[in-house]
Amino acid sequence: MATLLFELGAEELPSWYVQQGSEALADLLTTRLTTAGVEHGALRIFATPRRLAVTLQGVAATSARRSVTRRGPAERAAYGADGAPTRALLGFASSSGVDVGDLVIDDRGKGRYVYATTEVGGDATADLLVDLLASLVVDLPAPRKMRWGDVDTPFIRPVAWLVALLDDEVIPVEVAGVRAGRATRGHRFLHPGEIELDHADAYEGALRDASVVADRSDRRRLVTDAARAAAASEGLELVSDPALEDEVCDLLEMPVAVLGSFGDGFLDLPDDVLSTVMVHHQRFFPTRGADGRLAPRFVALSNNRVPDDTVVRGGYEQVLGGRLDDARFFWDADRTESLSRHAWSLSGIAFQKELGSMGDKVARIGTAARHLADVLGVSHDEAAILKAALPIFRADLATKMVNELPELEGTMGRAYALAEGQSAEVASALEDGVLPRAHGGRLATTRVGAILAVADRLDTLVGFFAIGRRPTGSADPYGLRRAAVGVARTAAAQGWRVPFKKLVDAAVAGYDGSDLVDRDVGAEVEAFVWDRVAALLAEERVPTSVVRAAVDGSRSIVGAARRAHLLEALMAREGFGDLMALYKRAANLGRQASERASVRSSHFRDDAEAPLFAALPDARRGVERLMAGIRKQLVPWDLGRRPERPLGDLDAAIAEVLHLKAPLDAFLDGVHVMVDDEDLRNNRLALLAEVAQVLRDLGALEHLGAREAKEAVA
């Protein structure tokens, strides 16, 4: 057994591709080795801005020998009338590498076909790796690849060097005009030049000696530890930011922390402005003092270790100071005009050609938000907050600060509102109205802010669907799937129990007087958002059948989310799957009952009828208790993230529902429903319809069955 090392060295890779590319490289390598029949052991992944690499322990010297059977032409097409092999048969034998006499005819469930069995494998792994490793670079996925020089093989950045070792043997791989060897490269500044590797096992240690931390998890830990230590050296606390730690990790090969400072006068700027400039524009970590407030210090991570960091620190401070000077100018200039005045400027900002300006959009949002407030039944105070927020909602889009720092949209709306004397509630609603900013991002916490957020996104969906800009396949240039996810997550987190159709109708009302929206658009938007709800529940690892049952059986998004987790819990209970199978039989027959029919005990003739009728009140009470329990326990929560809280003690309510199983089973097995007597037949159909109706509150149970439930129990 040997150790395989494959390293792809390149010009500086984009930070977002370092982890993604290294994991893709590892997946491709292990998949193709397995396909080739080469056994291997533990895998390690290495990734820096200049290299993607993998090592594999326990690589077999040869591929495993195995039999491979191929199916050829049907028997009737294999031989002519004279019994001679046809061209189809001869071609199949040739492509399979066997003689015609070695072929067999067999029926393996799909008719009689010709089959060829050959022995494959036993090839030297070193020989297989030559083409296999070259194919990895060619097939490595990347959203944007480039070409350079006269090289035919595109890659995300020019390939600079390759290392391919099987223990101490060089694998002669050649890709993009570069031939693999045993020479890797160290840190660009601290250890320039090549490093000869005697053995694949020496890779990580040799790079560490050359000032390169190749293991990404080790390097990320160094980033965090170094930044925290630098802040702690002056009694400060680092403002943790996992996303920034990931990005910085993928920008350097040897993290060195530098503690810098900026003028105390900049602390007059809102904290979010300071943090955004430091984090999003400079990749610096903010710090806090013992009082919890931002301190005029920052931590930068350098890719170069120097005896005296004065020059490096001075460069960082100069660049940050310039950025903060700009931010202070924007802050002062924007406040010379009110948000109401900025709102007037929205008419000069284009939203979409057919849908008008941002001013037009905000007017539609206002109409939709007022309709939503009526549907949801907001309080008098909330109505007043909404009334004050609507005229200045998204007005910060017209400010200099947001034009320069678009990440601060909504945040600056809140800051400017507070600065001009608006209430904290109005200011919070302005910020909440732009949330979530990204998939999985923070949601609105205020009710008025949530109304604005949903009205905004539904207006976008209705408008773009109306002009035919629907997402197709993986293409979604207008972010409509993201908008739909934002609607679903916000509605679920707020616990809105009103039918989702009413929310969409509110957005459609914003287009009253326009000839853009027809009556079908609302239904299309509804279906689109429900698809996103199903996708979010799938992210919570809810089984597909349960998702279908919950979504099809609900009118509100939060209702679907609650039912999904309740049904998942119920399916894990012994007997629930069998009850669902009985439900389907009852529902199929019950559909034939007249809508006006009611159950009359005076028409009972069979001993199984009365017990089933008597079990209904307990079952109905159990269903009601289950729904009430899940409402209490699972709101609020973020749709798409599986609730951490258990459902709690619902055993008594579940038992009440399951008590229906025995009498329903006895009824369906022992009672002939479709009798000639019309009164008896209608009474029995009405009884089954009532049984189905009791259980239907749990969801569209026709999607569930005994098989799925038994799998859940197992």
ABEGO torsion letter per residue (X at the ends): XBBBBBBBBBBBBBAAAAAAAAAAAAAAAAAAAAAAGBBBBBBBBBBBAABBBBBBBGBBABBBBBBBBBBBBBAAAABBAAGBBBAAAAAAAAAAGBBAAABBBBBAGAEBBBBBBBBBEGBBAAAAAAAAAAAAAAABBBABBBBBEABABBBABBBABBBBBBEABBBBBBBGGBBBBABBBBBAAABBEBBBBABAAAAAAAAAAAGBBABAAAAAAAAAAAAAAAAAAAGBBBBBBAAAAAAAAAABABBBBBBBBBBAAAAABBAAAAAAAAAAAAGBBBBBBAAGBBBABBBBBBABBBABAAAAAAAAAAAAAAAAAAAAAAAAAAAABBAAAAAAAAAABBABAAAEBAAAAAAAAAAAAAAAAAAAGBBAAAAAAAAAAAAABGAAAABAAAAABAAABGAAAAAAAAAAGBBAAAAAAAAAAAOBABBGBBBBABAAAAAAAAAAAAAAAAAAAAAGBBBBEABBAAGAAAAAAAAAAAAAAAGBABBAAAAAAAAAAAABGBAABBAAAAAAAAAAAAAAAAAAAAAAGBBAAAAAAAAAABABAAAAAAAAAAAAAAAABBGAAAAAAAAAAAAAAAAABBAABBBBAAABABAAAAAAAAAAAAAAAAAAAAAAAAAAAAOBBBBGBBBABBAEBAAAAAAAAAAAAAAAAAAAAABBABBABAAAAAAAAAAAAAAAAAAAAAEBAAABBAAAAAAAAX
